[in-house]
Amino acid sequence: MSKKRILFIATEMSPYLELTEFAEIVNKLAIKSNDSGLEVRCIMPRFGVINERRHRLHEVVRLSGINVSVDNDDYPLQIKVASLPNARLQVYFLENEDFFKRKQIFHDENEKWFDDNGLRTIFFCKGALETVKKFGWPPDIIHCSGWMTSLIPAFIKTAYKKEAVFSNSKVIYTIGENTFKEKLGSDFLKKAVINANMKDKDLESFKDNNNTGLFRGGATFADAITFGAEKPEKKLSEEFAKVKGKKVVPFKGWDTDLSEYIDLYNELGAK
């Protein structure tokens, strides 16, 4: 019997990038999933603050040649890989000079929000799914965490729903803590409608264009929801505490043994 495959797509993951405490949970989850007999891969952005030499990143030549189309422009996607320390796991980093080379993450040195954070989000979400297609590795479970991954559940259920590699994938979305107050721009949703299989109304749940709106959109399209913060946005915790047709896993604290996640993976993977 083949191993169930789980793909973690995350904005952050220890030890590479730690913006919130959930970065460490992603690390532990990947290792525990692997130790529990699941076949694991991880994808995250390769922000310029991630040290290539220290973390021993190297280019994956067989995955070269991917171009990601966003807002009628094509952007080259370079993919690098590293082995997670103390684990036999591979983490794939999506790199692009226009979007991720800079030495700041979401704000410049004067704490000004980057105007292209919306485009960067679309590029990363679409790039992650194009990378999985290039893998030829159909995941049973896709666990998305971080607001920058929020479009992935929507893309899988609309734009990519006819792709064989995702035909049996179940998507989990983690609602974390709000980390920014800005908006992604009035044209964000228009640009996020990436192909003919999507319609403007598909992204209605994202309409607030802010951190809460992104979490709401990701959770709306996911097959299951988890909470990854002690005090998530009150509106979201009330809205998604019990949703008909979705499995919802509450936050169990930072010292959890993570068994609630493994149980969820096994439950969804069995369906």
C-alpha positions, 0 to 999 in steps of 0.5 A, spaced: 500 500 500 502 506 497 504 512 503 499 517 503 502 524 500 502 530 504 504 537 501 505 543 506 505 550 503 507 555 508 509 562 508 514 561 513 517 555 516 523 554 521 528 554 521 528 558 514 523 564 516 520 565 523 514 571 523 510 567 528 510 562 532 506 557 527 513 557 523 515 552 528 509 548 528 510 547 521 517 544 522 514 539 527 508 537 523 512 536 517 517 531 521 511 528 525 508 527 519 514 523 516 515 519 522 508 517 522 509 514 515 506 519 510 510 521 504 512 529 505 514 535 501 514 542 503 513 549 499 515 556 501 517 562 498 525 563 498 525 571 500 531 574 500 532 574 507 533 566 507 540 565 507 542 560 501 549 558 503 547 557 511 541 553 509 544 549 503 539 551 498 541 548 491 537 549 484 533 543 482 535 543 474 529 538 473 524 543 475 527 549 471 523 552 465 517 554 469 514 561 467 508 563 471 503 568 468 500 573 472 496 579 470 498 578 463 505 578 464 510 572 465 515 571 470 520 565 471 520 561 476 526 558 479 526 552 484 531 551 490 531 545 495 534 544 501 533 538 506 530 540 513 535 539 518 535 533 523 530 530 518 530 526 511 525 531 508 525 536 502 523 543 502 522 547 496 523 554 495 520 558 490 524 564 487 523 570 482 528 576 482 522 581 481 518 578 487 522 575 492 530 577 491 529 583 496 532 583 503 525 585 506 519 581 506 512 585 506 515 592 508 521 596 506 526 599 510 521 604 512 516 600 514 512 601 508 507 596 505 510 593 498 505 595 493 506 589 489 504 584 495 498 582 492 502 580 485 507 576 490 501 572 493 498 570 486 505 569 483 507 564 489 500 561 490 500 559 482 507 558 482 506 552 488 501 549 484 505 549 477 511 546 481 506 540 484 504 539 476 512 539 474 513 534 480 508 529 477 506 528 485 499 528 486 498 530 494 493 526 498 493 532 503 495 539 501 496 543 508 496 551 507 498 556 512 500 563 512 496 568 509 500 568 503 497 561 501 490 563 502 488 563 494 491 556 493 484 552 496 480 557 491 485 555 485 484 548 486 477 548 487 476 552 481 482 554 476 485 547 477 479 543 478 481 539 472 488 538 473 489 530 474 494 531 479 489 535 484 483 530 483 484 527 489 487 532 493 483 534 500 485 541 502 486 544 509 487 551 511 490 554 517 487 560 520 493 564 524 494 571 527 493 577 523 500 580 522 498 586 517 493 592 517 494 594 510 490 592 504 492 588 497 489 593 493 483 594 489 485 590 483 488 584 487 481 580 486 481 581 478 488 579 477 487 573 482 482 570 477 487 567 473 484 563 468 477 561 464 475 556 469 475 562 474 469 567 475 470 574 479 464 571 484 469 565 486 473 570 490 467 574 493 469 571 500 476 575 499 473 581 498 475 585 504 482 585 501 486 584 508 489 579 512 482 577 515 479 577 508 485 572 506 484 568 511 476 567 510 477 566 503 482 560 504 478 557 509 471 558 505 474 553 500 478 548 504 475 541 506 478 542 513 480 548 517 485 548 523 486 554 528 494 556 529 493 562 534 491 563 541 487 569 539 485 569 532 481 574 529 474 574 533 470 574 527 473 568 524 473 564 530 466 565 531 464 564 523 468 558 522 468 555 529 463 550 526 462 550 519 457 545 516 461 540 511 467 541 514 472 538 519 474 544 524 480 543 529 481 548 534 487 551 537 490 546 542 496 550 544 503 551 543 505 545 547 500 540 543 503 533 541 500 535 534 496 528 534 490 532 532 493 534 525 495 527 524 488 524 526 486 530 521 490 528 515 489 520 516 481 522 516 481 526 510 486 521 506 481 516 507 476 519 504 
